Structures are given as structure tokens and as C-alpha cells.
Amino acid sequence: MSKKEQIGAVPIGLIIVLGLLGGIILYWYTTPQETPAWIRNWLPGMPEYTGPVYRWYDDRGRLQVTDKPPKDRPYETVQYRSDANVMPPKDR
């Protein structure tokens, strides 16, 4: 049986193209700031860019960090990078 007669054989070029495409998608998925907007909206489960968070103190003096600003007290708007996963504590 010759190579041309084999059932299920995949051309090497197809494997290379699929590997390159998979690598590009993985790169964009792991670095969303580098991903073009049209791809960011197309790919499911893409990490989103972070919006601002609001830092403020409650009635007991405890630090609160929320995604919506409080209405009845002063607060500080905090911007942070989308690849940050920890916010450092701020001294009063």
C-alpha cells in the first residue's frame, strides 16, 4: 500500500498551519492587551480589561475596595493593569 492510498493520513502542511494558528490564539489568549479588538470579542472566555475600582473606608474604618463607588463617603479611584492579580495595600 503506497502513501497516497492510506486512509486518514494528514498532510504535514496542514499540521504545521494548525500548530501555528493554535500558537497565535494561545498567545492572544494569554496576553489580552496585545489582542486586536475584533478577535477579543470573537474568542470565548477572553480575559477582559480591568475597569477602575474604588477604595474607601466604612464606618468602622475598614478598607473597602469595590467596583462601584460609594454614594455617601469620599473614595479614591484606582486604575490598575489588566495583568495584575493583587492590589498592594495602601497606608492611611
Legacy VTK file of the C-alpha trace (Angstrom):
# vtk DataFile Version 3.0
C-alpha trace
ASCII
DATASET POLYDATA
POINTS 92 float
0.000 0.000 0.000
1.535 3.350 -1.009
1.379 6.595 0.971
-1.253 8.073 -1.351
-3.591 5.140 -0.681
-3.515 5.451 3.138
-6.790 6.399 4.735
-6.607 9.032 7.474
-3.193 10.402 6.546
-2.872 14.121 7.322
-0.637 16.308 5.166
2.304 17.735 7.114
1.458 21.222 5.825
-1.960 21.064 7.498
-0.390 20.060 10.807
2.056 22.982 10.606
-0.684 25.515 9.760
-2.919 24.281 12.592
0.017 24.400 15.011
0.850 27.988 14.052
-2.798 29.035 14.315
-3.098 27.392 17.723
0.066 29.144 18.902
-1.219 32.546 17.805
-4.563 32.010 19.539
-2.826 30.865 22.730
-0.559 33.937 22.656
-3.545 36.262 22.241
-5.454 34.467 24.983
-2.612 34.776 27.481
-1.784 38.401 26.577
-5.169 40.110 26.045
-3.623 43.583 25.855
-1.924 42.505 22.611
-5.069 41.002 21.065
-6.844 43.019 18.361
-10.318 44.169 19.468
-12.164 42.206 16.796
-10.519 38.983 17.973
-11.041 39.805 21.661
-14.801 39.984 21.025
-14.789 36.814 18.908
-12.899 34.420 21.173
-14.951 32.932 24.029
-13.670 33.381 27.530
-11.127 36.080 26.723
-9.927 37.894 29.849
-11.319 41.396 29.806
-9.508 44.564 30.519
-9.958 45.766 34.056
-12.085 48.750 34.849
-11.459 51.107 37.738
-12.015 50.031 41.322
-12.926 52.306 44.190
-11.112 52.348 47.516
-12.899 53.755 50.562
-13.303 53.240 54.311
-16.500 52.085 56.001
-17.956 53.339 59.314
-15.648 51.062 61.282
-12.560 52.291 59.466
-12.090 49.106 57.444
-10.734 49.446 53.944
-13.247 48.515 51.228
-12.441 48.003 47.551
-15.445 47.750 45.232
-16.286 48.013 41.567
-18.905 50.726 42.266
-18.180 53.941 44.163
-19.981 54.593 47.451
-22.573 57.378 47.366
-22.224 58.724 50.910
-18.479 58.998 51.536
-15.219 60.024 49.867
-13.420 57.426 47.795
-10.342 57.036 45.648
-10.475 55.743 42.081
-7.773 53.154 41.410
-6.649 52.116 37.933
-4.562 49.001 37.566
-3.095 46.942 34.765
-5.145 44.120 33.341
-2.417 41.593 34.083
-2.246 42.488 37.784
-3.828 39.993 40.145
-3.066 41.587 43.501
-3.592 45.122 44.705
-0.970 46.246 47.210
-2.332 47.627 50.490
-2.343 51.381 50.908
-1.368 53.001 54.184
-3.774 55.524 55.557
LINES 1 93
92 0 1 2 3 4 5 6 7 8 9 10 11 12 13 14 15 16 17 18 19 20 21 22 23 24 25 26 27 28 29 30 31 32 33 34 35 36 37 38 39 40 41 42 43 44 45 46 47 48 49 50 51 52 53 54 55 56 57 58 59 60 61 62 63 64 65 66 67 68 69 70 71 72 73 74 75 76 77 78 79 80 81 82 83 84 85 86 87 88 89 90 91
